[in-house]
Amino acid sequence: MKLCSNCGKECEENDSICPSCSNPLEETIDAGTQQPDSTLPEQAQPNTIVQTPQQPLASHTPTNSSGAKFAQKYLGFVGLGVLLLFTVLLVILASLKSFGFLSPMDITNLFNQFLFFGIIALGTVAATRIKGPDLSIGHTMALAGIIVAMNADEGNLYFVIISAILICCICGLLNGILISFFNIPAVILTLITASLIHNVMFILTEVQPIAIGAKIAISLNQHIPAFFISVLIALAALLITNRLPVLKIGKNSNFLQKVKDALGYVLVAVIAGTAGILMVARSGGVTANKGIGYEPFIIIVFAAVQSSRLLKNNIAALVYGLAVTLMFITTRTALMFLWVDMSMLYVIEAAMTFFMLCITCVAQGGWRSMLSSNLSECTEKDAD
């Protein structure tokens, strides 16, 4: 191959004159090693392949900064601390307005509420170890209470209680299958489930309250401890087994994980059903509207537990969730002593929930990470 020194055109070996500019051709030139001629125009320079050594990438790769690590570990505690200060302020105001606030009777009332809301909090903490919060807990709880109240008498309490728990299991299994195997977001699906359960309860009760006799209520209170023990054992089983790696049997490991997540929502429904039976035993009756209004509490407990990577330990998460529960019911009681009406009470609780959600989203790097991160399975070693 010959290269014309005048126009830079490549010519054949047997050409002596450039067919383009009639310039006499020189001897054969290797285009791969030819050095460019500074006198030629840029477009006429010979094609050369110049390999430059790869320079190491500059240290602009995004890393986990100290600020991000602080947010992942401690920002949730800071946010909850703000809500705790708000609760303390309400307690002080309620004490100044009513000198009987936090009397032995009020403390007993707080304990009863804590016992009831604490069961719901246990189910919510369990949901942090699976695929997302179950917002149908309140309605599942009311459904169990209605089933028991409509069918209970002194002779078949065991059968009625077991039937109510089994129906709750069916609701939880449907939630778990659709969430785990069809990847429907838990927040969306459980809201739909809550609406369906609510309408079913209206059909069953014909929008009428259902009361039970005093003897049945006493008998229910005597039967409840066995179910508490069963629920706590099941909850411990879920939280402990979720710490273990999934059995990897070929391609079935992903399937086993989905089965485990689906059964987790069954457990959450069992916990909700137990709370419903407790509600009927303590109040002596139930209505279809008893399941309304628990969504802010469920979300605030879920967000609080998800807000910090320091809560990967299950026991720590359970204790923290119960602490959030105590703060929530104390705030609600103080607001009632301040004569805040129910509509304003719900607004304040919604504002607290929104604040904690924002804090958790910032700590986890977005709402998607907040809903999907399973802190109990985190294996990342955070630097001190």
N, C-alpha and C positions, 0 to 999 in steps of 0.2 A: 504494500500500500504506500503510495506517494502522496505527499501533502504539498500543495502549492504555497510557496512562500509569499505570494502577492495577495491572493484572496482567501487562502486557508481551505480551499476545496480539496477533498480527498479524491485522488485519481488512481487509475489502475497502474499495475507495475510496468506494463508495456507502453504506457503513455510517456512521450517526451515533452509534450506541450500541454499546458492546462487547457482543456476544452472550454473553460469559462472565460479566462482572461488572456489566453495565448501566451502566458508567461512560461519560459523554459523551466522544466521541473528538475529538481535536484535529485540526489540519491534517495534510496528508500529510508523512510522515517518511521519509527515505532511510535504510534500515537499514544500508547499507554505510558511511555516514558518521556515523551516530548515535553520540554519545558515551555511554558507560554512565552511568547515574544511580546515584549512591552510595546513594540512599535505597531502591533496589529490592533485593530479595534476589538472591543470586548467580545462582540458576537463572533469574531473570526478566530478567537483563541482556540487552540487544539483541546480536544476533550481529554482532560486529565482526571485521574481518580486520586484524590488526596485523602488519605485516612488520618484522621486526627485522633489521638488517644482520648478515651472516654474520661472525662473529669468526674471525680466523685461528686455526688449530689450534695448540694449545700444543705446545711442543717435547718431547712425550713419545713421538714416533715412535721405535721402536727403531732404533738406529744401530749401526754396527760400532764397538764401543768399543775402547779401546786394549788392554784385557785380552784381548778376542776376537782382535784382530789379532796380539797376541803369541803366543797359543795356536796360531793358524793357521800362524804362521811358525816358532816356536822350541820349542814344547812337545814336539814329536817328538824334537828333538835332546836335550832335557833327559831325556826318558824313555830314549833310547838311551844317554845318558851314564851313567845309573844302572846299566843292564845292562853297560856297559863296565867300570864300577868293580867290579861283581860278577865279571866275567871276570878282571880284574887280580888280585883277591883270590884267586880259584881258582888262577891261575898261580903266585902267590907260595906258596900252601899246597902245591901240587904240587911246586914246586921245593924246598921245605924237606923234604918227605917223600921225594922221589927226586932225588938229585943229578944223575941222568942225564936229567932232564926238559929238553926243548928242546935235546937234543943234535943233531948234524948229521943223524942218522937220523930223529929226531922231526920236524925241520924239513922233511926230504924227504917224510915221511909227511903233514905238514900241507899241503905243496904239492900232493901227489897228491889229497888230499881237496878242496883248494880248486879244483883243475882240474875235478873231478867236480861238486861242489856249485855251482861258479860257473856251469856250463852251466845247471843248474836255476834259478839265480838270474836268469840272463838271460831265461829264459822267464817267470819271475814278474814281472820288471820290465816286460816287454812286456805282460803282462796288466793292469798298472796303466794302460795307455794304451787299453784296450778296455772291457770290461763287467764285469770282476771277476776274482778269482783262479781259477786252474784247479787244483783239488785232485787231479785225476787224473794229474798229471805223473809222479808216482812209479810208478804202475801202467802208464802208457803206456810209460815207460822200461823197465820189466821186460818188458813184452810184446815190445818191439823186441829186447831181449836174448835172449828165449826163441826168437823166430823165427830169429834169426841162429844161435844155438847148435844148434837142431834141424836146420837145413838147410845149414849151412856146410861146405864142403870146399875144398880148395885150388884147385879149378877154377872155382867159380861164386860167388866172394865178392862181386863187383860186383852180380850179379843178386840175391843174397840180401839184401845191404845195401839196395839200391834197393827191393826188395819190402817189407822191414821199414819203411822210411821211408814208403812209400805207404800201408801199413796204418795207420801212425800218423796220416797225413794224413786218412784216412777218419774215424778217431776224433775228430780235431780238428774236421773239417768238421761232423760231427753235433753236437758241442758248440756250435760257432759258430752253426749254423742255428737250433738250439733256443733258444739264449740271445738271439741278436740279433733273430730274426723272431717268436719266440713269447714273448719277454720272461720267460723262466724265469730266476730268480736263478742266477747262475753258481755260487755256493757249493753250492746244493742240487743242481743238475744234475750238476756235476762229481763230487760225492760219489757220486751214483747211477752215473755212468759208471765211476768207480773200482771200485765194487763189481762191476759187470758184467764189466769187464776182468779183475778178480781171479778171478772164477769161471771165465771162459774159459781163463785160464792154468792153473788147476787141472785142467781137462778136458784141455788139450793135454799137460801134463807128467805127468798121473796122480800128482800130488803127489811127484814124484821130481826131484832135482836133475839138471841137464843140464850136462855138461862138454864142453869142446872141447880138441883137441890143441894141443900147444905150437907146432907149425908154423903152425896156423891162427891162434892168438893173435898170433904175431909178424906174420903177414900182415895181420891186422886192424889192428894198430898202425901198419902202413905205409900202410893205406888211409884211416885216420881223418882225417889232416890235410885232405884234400880236402873232407870233409864239414864239418869245423870252419869252413873258409873259406866254404862254401856257407851254413851257418847264420848266420854273422856278417854276410854280405852280406844275407841275407833279413831278419835282425833290424834291420840299419841301414835297409833299405828300409821296413820297417813304421814304425819310429820317426820317420824323416824325413818320409814321406808323411803320417803322422798329424799333423804340424805344419802341413800345408797345408790350406786350406779345402776342404771337399767341393765337387766340381763341381755347381753348381746348374743342372740341366736340367729346368725346369718343376717338376713334382711328384715327380721322381725323385731329388731330392737326399737325401731321407730313406732311400730304397731303397739308394742308393749307400753311404751311411754304414753301413747294416746289412750290406751285402756286405763292406765293409772290415773291420768288426768280426768277421764270421764268418771271413774269411781270416786275421785275427789269431790266432784260436784254432788254425787250421791250422799257423801258424808255431810257436806254442807246442808243439804236438804234435811237429813236426819237431825242435825243440830237445830235447824229452824223448826222442825216438827216438835222436838222436845220443848223448845221455848213456847210453842203454842199450847201444849198441854199444861205447862206451868202457868201460863197466862189464864187459862180457863179455871184451873184449880184455885188461883189466888183471887181472881175477880168474880168468879161465880157465873160468868156469862161471856158472850162474845158476839161481835157483829162483823159484817163483811168489810167494814171500814177500818178494822183494827190493824190491818197490814199497811195502812197508808202512813207516810211520813218518816219511814226508817231509812230512806235512801241517803239523806245527808250524813246520818250517823255511820252507815256502812262505808260510804266513800271516805269520810274523814279518818276512820280507823285504817282502811286500806291504804290511803295515801300516806298516813303517818308511818306505817310499818314499811312501806316501799321507799320512804324518803332517805334512808341511810343504809349504806353498805355494811355498817357495823352491826346491823340486825340480821345477818345471815344465819346466826344461831337460832334455832327454833324456840328454845326456852326464852331467850331474850326477846324474841318477837312476840311471844305470848304475853309475857309480863308487860311489855311496852304497850301492846294493844289493850290490856286491861287498865293500865294507867290512863290511856287516852279515854277509855270508857268512863272512868271515875271523873275525869275533868269535864267530860261532856254532860253527864247527868248533874254534876254540881252546878255547872253553868245554867242548865235548864231550870233547876230548882231555884237558884238565885233570881233568875228572871221572873219566875212565877211569884216569888215573894215581893218583887218590885212592881207587881200588877201589870206586867207586860202582856198584852192580849196575844192570842194564839197566832194571829196573822203576822204580827211583828216578831214573835218568837221564831217562827219558821224563816222569816227574812234574816234574822241574826244568825241562825244556824246555817242557812245557805251561804251567808257571807263568810262565816268561819270555814266552811267546807271549800269555798272557792279560793280563799287565801291559802289553805293547806295544799290544795291541788296545784296552785301556781308554784309554791315552794318546792313541791315534789317534782314537778315538771322541770324546773330549773336544775334541781339536784341530779336528776336522772338524764338530763339532756334532751328533753322533749316528752310529749304525752305518750307517744308510741312506746318509747323505752320504759316509761313509768308503768304502763299497763302490761307490757310483755315480759319485763325482766323478772326472773325467778331468783331472788337473792339467795335462797338456800342452796342453789346449785352453782353459785359463783365460785370460780377456782382461781381468780386473779389474786395475786399476792400484792396488796397495796403497800407501797413503801411507807415507812414510818415518817 
